[in-house]
Amino acid sequence: MITHTQPLQDALEIGMQYLPSSSVSECLTQLAIEGANAVRDRKKATREQWRAKVVAASGRLTGVYGDNYLEELREGWPE
């Protein structure tokens, strides 16, 4: 059961103009599928952007810490 709100009615009107459907229920089904695909694609794009940022940042701190940095840091810690 779906309540026909104005935003849903607007979406159905748009869908009926652009999606190949012969009924409101087919249009609603197609809109749901298209919406799910859009969300999936947006999540994929977000993951790819995050991955690109990680790759871009990779190696930026190379050489900042010396070879014995961790051992020297631990020397000051109580046991």
TAPEDA-V814457 format. One record per backbone hydrogen bond with DSSP energy under -0.5 kcal/mol. NH is the residue of the N-H (numbers start at 1). CO is the residue of the C=O. Records with the same first field share a line. If there is no record, write none. Layout:
NH=CO / CO
This chain:
5=3
9=5
10=6
11=7
12=8
13=9
14=10
15=11
16=12
17=13 / 14
18=14
19=15
21=19
27=23
28=24
29=25
30=26
31=27
32=28
33=29
34=30
35=31
36=32
37=33
38=34
39=35
40=36
41=37
42=38
43=39
44=40
45=41
46=42
47=43
48=44
49=45
50=46
51=47
52=48
53=49
54=50
55=51
56=52
57=53
58=54
60=57
62=59
64=61
65=61
69=66
72=68
73=69
74=70
75=71
76=72 / 73
77=74
